[in-house]
Amino acid sequence: MLTSGDVVELDLGLPFGREAGFRHPAVVVTAQRVLDAGPNVVQVVPLTSQLRGFASEVELEADPENGLDRTSAVQCQHIRAVAASRIEGTRGNVGGAALSQIREVLGLILDIPN
């Protein structure tokens, strides 16, 4: 079962323009109460090892808990819904503090008030 904040492996398919694509780790940002219901579609935000310092990205240091092998940027500007069946495995979890930071940036991007 998935947990909010899980770092998962999935294939995002062929990108168009500046979209994230191909095989990438991504952070599951779907609410836990939704995940507990076993949805067919979940919301994810892809990660990249290309650190650009964009305000729309959250930097994560690699550690044993998140399963990353290098510092990565969570690309909040690339949030997307994917079929749960696309998820090939779980590396780890970013933890509550990082998940809150990711959701805060998503809120800014989507103009969702606090």
C-alpha positions in Angstrom: 0.0 0.0 0.0 1.2 3.5 -0.9 1.8 6.2 1.7 1.9 9.9 1.2 5.5 11.0 0.7 6.6 7.7 -0.8 9.4 7.9 -3.4 8.3 5.6 -6.2 9.8 4.5 -9.5 7.7 4.9 -12.6 7.8 5.5 -16.3 6.3 8.9 -17.2 6.3 8.1 -20.9 7.6 10.3 -23.7 7.7 14.0 -22.8 6.3 16.7 -24.9 8.0 20.1 -24.8 9.5 20.7 -21.3 7.5 18.0 -19.5 9.2 15.5 -17.2 9.3 12.1 -18.9 10.9 8.7 -19.2 11.7 6.7 -16.1 12.0 8.8 -13.0 11.6 8.6 -9.2 8.6 10.6 -8.0 7.0 11.6 -4.7 3.4 10.5 -4.1 1.5 13.6 -2.9 -2.0 12.2 -2.8 -3.7 12.6 0.6 -3.4 9.5 2.8 -7.2 9.1 3.3 -7.4 8.8 -0.5 -4.6 6.3 -0.7 -6.2 4.2 2.0 -9.2 3.8 -0.3 -7.0 2.1 -2.9 -7.3 4.6 -5.8 -6.6 3.7 -9.5 -5.0 7.1 -10.0 -2.6 8.9 -7.7 -0.9 12.4 -7.9 2.9 12.4 -8.1 5.7 15.0 -8.5 8.8 13.8 -10.4 12.3 14.2 -9.1 15.4 15.3 -11.0 19.1 15.3 -10.1 19.5 18.5 -12.1 19.5 21.1 -9.4 18.4 24.5 -10.8 17.3 26.4 -7.7 13.8 27.1 -9.1 11.3 28.4 -6.5 8.9 25.7 -7.8 11.2 22.9 -6.7 12.1 21.5 -3.3 15.6 20.1 -2.8 16.0 16.8 -1.0 19.2 15.4 0.3 19.8 11.7 -0.4 19.4 9.5 2.7 18.5 5.9 3.6 14.9 6.9 4.5 14.0 8.4 1.1 16.1 5.9 -0.9 17.6 8.5 -3.1 21.2 8.0 -4.2 21.9 11.7 -4.8 20.5 15.1 -3.9 17.4 15.7 -6.0 14.9 18.4 -6.8 11.2 17.7 -6.4 9.7 19.3 -9.5 6.4 20.7 -8.1 5.7 22.4 -11.4 5.3 19.0 -13.0 2.6 17.6 -10.7 0.6 14.9 -12.5 -2.0 12.2 -12.1 -0.8 8.7 -13.0 -2.4 5.3 -13.0 -1.3 3.5 -9.8 -0.4 0.5 -12.0 2.5 2.7 -13.5 4.3 2.5 -10.1 7.0 -0.1 -10.4 8.3 0.0 -6.8 9.0 2.2 -3.8 12.4 3.5 -2.8 11.5 5.1 0.6 9.6 8.0 2.0 10.5 11.7 2.2 9.0 12.2 5.7 6.5 14.6 7.1 8.6 17.8 7.0 9.6 17.4 3.4 6.1 16.4 2.4 4.7 19.5 4.1 7.2 21.7 2.2 6.3 20.0 -1.1 2.6 20.6 -0.5 3.2 24.2 0.5 4.9 24.8 -2.9 2.1 23.0 -4.7 -0.3 25.2 -2.9 1.5 28.3 -4.1 1.6 27.0 -7.7 -2.1 26.1 -7.6 -3.1 29.2 -5.7 -4.6 27.2 -2.8 -4.9 29.4 0.3 -3.3 28.1 3.5 
